[in-house]
Amino acid sequence: MAGMVLRATHNRQIFLVFFTKILACLVILLLLPKPIGAQDAGKPVLPEGHPRIGLVLSGGGARGAAHVGVIAVLEEMKIPIACIAGTSMGAIVGGLYAAGLSAAEMEQIVTSLEWNQAFRDKPLPRDLTFRRKQDAADYLIDFDLGIKDGRLTIPKGLLQGQSLNLILKSILLHTEEISEFDDLPVPFRAVATNIENGEAVILKSGELASAIRASMSIPGVFAPVELDGYVLVDGGVANNLPVDVVRQMDADVVIAVDIGTALSDRKKLVSSVGITSQLITIMIQRNTAERIRMLAPGRDILIQPDLGNITTGDFTRAGEAVAIGRKKAESMKQALAHLSVSEQQYAAYLVSQGKAKQPPPRIDFVELDNRTSLPDAVIASQIDLKPGETLDMAKLKRNIDRIYGIDMFERVDFRVKKKDKASGIVIEPMEKSWGPNYLRFGIGLEDNFKGSSTYALTAQFTKTGINRLAGEWRIETSIGDRPRIFTEFYQPVDDSLSYFLAANAEYYVRSIYDYNEGGDVTSQYRVNATRVGLDAGRQFGNWGEFRVGVRREHGGIKVRIGNHTGDSDPYDRGSVFASFAYSRLDNYVFPLSGTDASVVWENNLKALGSDIDMQALGVHWMTALTWKKVTLIPSLDIRTTLDNDDLPVQDTFPLGGFLNLSGYAADELYGRHTGLARLMVYREMFSAGLGFLNTPLYLGASVEAGNVWNRREDIRTESLIWAGSVFVGTRTFLGPIYLAYGQAQRDHSSLYLFLGQRF
């Protein structure tokens, strides 16, 4: 019995010892720092007794790159940040840092990013559907007015933020599942302005990229962002240095970085844009000064990098701004030193704060959230993401660019969606709010300062989305040297928008001139004609188009200057035609890369009502090759009749003008056969303008060789006319503009002012 009691007592002692050890282990585990996965989300581990440091980053456009330099110094000094608030560019830098990116990673982003492309919505022409490429080439005023409910409408901003939104979402993809900004590695707030009442809106939840995008929506430049029932614009208008916001986040010490823009002097206030910008800067400076007064002397720290003449739009100087921010922070190390922690403490902070690099998610499904007038099948035909693949952001962007290239959308967005244990991509197109009917305009002018000038003003009305397969009706009008009115009904016949039918009608007037050796006009022919046609064809992706069709034309030609003035002589043409066009140019103003080519064959047949049997062929080719800032463009243009050299004047082809035998007047030469070979070279000299809307100035020259011939046997290399030009040119809102001097053989020279399309 006693042995049993002893054993029982011994068992209880063993149990008590075992229980005590377990309890001690639990206490130790509770007291130890938590592993990364077990940390309280959004609460970086700070050294005990160390003040909570709130980082405040102001707005200021490109000047905000200085924030990155400041943060780099804070990292090197091992200063732990407990919370962040930012406005505009400060929201971008602050949001990226809060999401776990280091200063080095942010510097690489801001200095390598193609900011000019980030601040342009329009896809490059090579990414547009082929039909939209033709619009981009013909109508270089890159702005479309809408007609909605019988009223003219315009976009809410020059930019809709498509490119910038995609860039931000690509960088912040790992935060897609975070809806509360307190759950970021460092708690974060973005500041925007409610455009309805001018009050600040503090964004602390939702999609991080959208919040950042709202905070930097410069009024008039970027379209406002609608979030949580608010219409939001740039936060700088209401609170450019949100010191009060980090105070509300329980910051004990504030480090505020102010990179605000200086006021312009009187000499620069010479335009409405400059004066408006000055007024906005005054408003921002005043609310910034109010927030600076909130800083506690001796406790809080204000860092104001001296950014000199770096403007809000100088994104090409981002690297310079980073260095200036670093230099200023380094000069304040003594004031910042008491906020540093030990190596071990900072390592623990980084472990709790850092965001482990996540591999791209596997795509188990692809969905389309379509709230537009286009059917799902039309949009889905542009998507080639396959379930089962790892998400490739470059491929996703190409898909979104193809959809956006349909040019009926204000924005095409995406989001990552979780469904049970599966991950997928949801693509969200949003139709233009100022459509679905659009007006576009174009202008062209050529003057050789010798009394010979040509001009054209054009307008295009397009009614889109007529039916489920995106049918369009279009009217184009032109006044000037070649008056014209054209209408077409264009109907895709499959969901991919590849195959199409088109019925069109056109009335045009053009003049044909004969010149003597002195360059004076000796004859003028006036052609009036009406043409109808029916086409069928196929678009190949966004790079090519093949068309076939029939045409019927009736017109008259009258001699208005010369020895044979009198009644108009009527003529008829009936033909079949085929054409193939290819285009991968990066732009149609000053192309830097890509190729543009076309072949057109037309056969006039008496069986179709033509007065004559005649075949004509046109061939065009050009390519752009760029090394650094120097671009070479070789090109070739040939137009010829294949089986008849004895043709009426209306069936001849023109040559002459700037870059088309420079030195001659526009269309000074006419013949049944024309050929022109040209080599252009130009170099970007510098950019001027408003930062990310900078306009490059180009200096260039051309060498040209060509001629016109009325008989095939006259075509010989000895008969080529050599010509050349030198020019300066730039982009404008109305298209490219050139001032050029041209010189050709046979004592032809001209000074040109040219506005409009040249390629």
Secondary structure, DSSP 8 states (H G I E B T S, - for coil): -HHHHHHHHHHHHHHHHHHHHHHHHHHHHHHS---GGGS-TT-----TT---EEEEE---GGGGGHHHHHHHHHHHTT----EEEEETHHHHHHHHHHTT--HHHHHHHHHHS-HHHHT--S--GGGS-HHHHHHHHH--S---EEEETTEEE--SSSB--HHHHHHHHHHTGGGTT--BGGGSSS-EEEEEEETTT--EEEE-BS-HHHHHHHHT--TTTB--EEETTEEEEEGGGT-SS-HHHHHHTT-SEEEEE--------GGG--SHHHHHHHHHHHHHHHHHHHHHTTS-TTTSEEE----TT--TT-GGGHHHHHHHHHHHHHHTHHHHGGG---HHHHHHHHHHH--------B--EEEE---SSS-HHHHHTT----TTSB--HHHHHHHHHHHHTTS-EEEEEEEEEEETTEEEEEEEEEE-TT-SEEEEEEEEEEE-SSS-EEEEEEEEEEE---STT--EEEEEEEEESS-EEEEEEEEE-STTS-EEEEEEEEEEEEEEEEE-TTS-EEEEEEEEEEEEEEEEEEEETTTEEEEEEEEEEEEEEEEEESS---S-EEEEEEEEEEEEEEE--S-SSS--SEEEEEEEEEEE-GGGT-SS-EEEEEEEEEEEEEETTEEEEEEEEEEEESS-S---GGG-EEE-STTSSTTS-TT-EEESEEEEEEEEEEEEEEEESSGGG-EEEEEEEEEEEEEEESSGGG--GGG-EEEEEEEEEEEETTEEEEEEEEEETTTEEEEEEEES---
